[in-house]
Amino acid sequence: QVQLVESGGGLVQSGGSLRLSCAASGIEFAINTMGWYRQAPGKEREFVATITGRTKAIHADSLKGRFTISRDNVKNNTVYLEMNTLKPEDTAVYYCYGDRGWGPLLWGKGTLVSVSS
């Protein structure tokens, strides 16, 4: 059974940083595209960033310069999200996803990021 598991969330003060990780297990081949969405309380899920391979990254315009998605090895099926200069409005559950190129997207259960003012 394929699973995506996020980690690295937590409580941080405004202006601080966090690094989220997401690792896929139960899959024998590389997931070429992985990424992140987030959902704040009372709001719809929104796109954060996606990366294809190791270098083709796209970030939400509103998060450019503060958030950076990366992968160190596509075969590891692990993706990271570096978040800097965090703001209270970044408080949300952050979800990792994987796109195998076929079938439905794979989703993790999410990790909570809380930013205090």
Kinemage of the C-alpha trace (Angstrom):
@kinemage 1
@onewidth
@group {chain A} dominant
@subgroup {mainchain}
@vectorlist {calphas} color= white
{ca gln a 1} P 0.000 0.000 0.000
{ca val a 2} L 1.390 3.362 -1.030
{ca gln a 3} L 1.650 5.929 1.736
{ca leu a 4} L 2.852 9.507 1.847
{ca val a 5} L 3.857 10.696 5.296
{ca glu a 6} L 4.571 14.301 6.135
{ca ser a 7} L 6.711 15.462 9.037
{ca gly a 8} L 8.281 18.633 10.366
{ca gly a 9} L 5.214 20.635 11.279
{ca gly a 10} L 4.810 22.353 14.606
{ca leu a 11} L 4.444 25.640 16.422
{ca val a 12} L 6.757 28.475 15.480
{ca gln a 13} L 6.849 32.195 16.160
{ca ser a 14} L 6.240 34.730 13.460
{ca gly a 15} L 9.426 35.262 11.472
{ca gly a 16} L 10.672 31.765 12.170
{ca ser a 17} L 11.377 28.868 9.837
{ca leu a 18} L 10.320 25.272 9.413
{ca arg a 19} L 11.285 22.503 7.050
{ca leu a 20} L 8.644 19.986 6.078
{ca ser a 21} L 9.440 16.568 4.706
{ca cys a 22} L 7.299 14.066 2.882
{ca ala a 23} L 8.316 10.509 2.161
{ca ala a 24} L 6.484 7.927 0.096
{ca ser a 25} L 6.588 4.252 0.916
{ca gly a 26} L 5.165 1.111 -0.588
{ca ile a 27} L 6.003 2.150 -4.118
{ca glu a 28} L 8.656 0.584 -6.305
{ca phe a 29} L 9.174 3.317 -8.851
{ca ala a 30} L 9.998 6.985 -8.695
{ca ile a 31} L 7.187 9.504 -8.425
{ca asn a 32} L 8.267 12.150 -10.881
{ca thr a 33} L 6.116 14.984 -9.595
{ca met a 34} L 5.522 15.772 -5.946
{ca gly a 35} L 4.273 18.855 -4.216
{ca trp a 36} L 2.460 20.605 -1.423
{ca tyr a 37} L -0.925 22.108 -0.779
{ca arg a 38} L -2.189 23.687 2.402
{ca gln a 39} L -5.541 24.303 4.028
{ca ala a 40} L -6.071 26.991 6.614
{ca pro a 41} L -8.978 26.848 9.069
{ca gly a 42} L -12.210 27.755 7.327
{ca lys a 43} L -10.553 28.060 3.917
{ca glu a 44} L -10.213 25.932 0.824
{ca arg a 45} L -7.109 23.923 0.101
{ca glu a 46} L -4.609 25.999 -1.857
{ca phe a 47} L -1.581 25.211 -3.971
{ca val a 48} L 1.812 25.819 -2.397
{ca ala a 49} L 4.463 24.324 -4.675
{ca thr a 50} L 5.252 21.451 -6.999
{ca ile a 51} L 8.431 19.937 -8.367
{ca thr a 52} L 9.007 17.618 -11.320
{ca gly a 53} L 12.240 15.720 -11.277
{ca arg a 54} L 14.810 17.508 -9.161
{ca thr a 55} L 14.776 20.968 -10.657
{ca lys a 56} L 11.492 21.923 -12.308
{ca ala a 57} L 9.828 23.742 -9.437
{ca ile a 58} L 6.793 25.990 -9.386
{ca his a 59} L 5.768 28.005 -6.351
{ca ala a 60} L 2.584 29.897 -5.623
{ca asp a 61} L 3.198 33.522 -6.517
{ca ser a 62} L 2.228 34.700 -3.058
{ca leu a 63} L 4.851 32.431 -1.456
{ca lys a 64} L 7.810 32.999 -3.760
{ca gly a 65} L 10.877 34.120 -1.902
{ca arg a 66} L 9.758 32.612 1.386
{ca phe a 67} L 8.955 28.987 0.529
{ca thr a 68} L 11.207 26.630 -1.412
{ca ile a 69} L 10.405 23.123 -2.581
{ca ser a 70} L 13.197 20.667 -3.211
{ca arg a 71} L 14.134 17.046 -3.721
{ca asp a 72} L 17.540 15.525 -3.273
{ca asn a 73} L 16.927 12.292 -5.149
{ca val a 74} L 13.857 11.501 -7.185
{ca lys a 75} L 14.237 7.772 -6.577
{ca asn a 76} L 13.865 8.358 -2.824
{ca asn a 77} L 10.362 9.715 -3.381
{ca thr a 78} L 10.969 12.382 -0.768
{ca val a 79} L 10.123 16.046 -1.090
{ca tyr a 80} L 10.886 18.977 1.181
{ca leu a 81} L 9.375 22.384 1.798
{ca glu a 82} L 11.594 25.034 3.356
{ca met a 83} L 9.486 27.794 4.877
{ca asn a 84} L 11.106 31.022 6.008
{ca thr a 85} L 9.857 34.280 7.487
{ca leu a 86} L 6.677 32.555 8.530
{ca lys a 87} L 3.575 34.613 9.178
{ca pro a 88} L 0.447 33.844 11.196
{ca glu a 89} L -1.464 33.541 7.911
{ca asp a 90} L 0.758 30.584 7.013
{ca thr a 91} L -0.976 28.603 9.732
{ca ala a 92} L -2.530 25.600 8.027
{ca val a 93} L -2.404 21.867 7.567
{ca tyr a 94} L 0.172 21.152 4.890
{ca tyr a 95} L -0.488 18.204 2.599
{ca cys a 96} L 2.009 16.421 0.424
{ca tyr a 97} L 0.972 14.839 -2.856
{ca gly a 98} L 2.526 12.645 -5.493
{ca asp a 99} L 1.597 12.371 -9.151
{ca arg a 100} L 2.556 9.048 -10.683
{ca gly a 101} L 1.370 10.191 -14.096
{ca trp a 102} L -1.495 7.737 -13.976
{ca gly a 103} L -4.384 7.098 -11.601
{ca pro a 104} L -5.421 9.419 -8.818
{ca leu a 105} L -3.005 11.663 -6.992
{ca leu a 106} L -1.471 10.230 -3.845
{ca trp a 107} L -2.031 12.288 -0.719
{ca gly a 108} L -0.556 12.360 2.744
{ca lys a 109} L -2.635 12.975 5.851
{ca gly a 110} L -1.081 16.353 6.488
{ca thr a 111} L 1.079 18.061 9.061
{ca leu a 112} L -0.031 21.074 11.068
{ca val a 113} L 1.965 24.277 10.984
{ca ser a 114} L 0.988 26.917 13.523
{ca val a 115} L 2.578 30.350 13.460
{ca ser a 116} L 2.075 32.558 16.497
{ca ser a 117} L 2.163 36.335 16.312
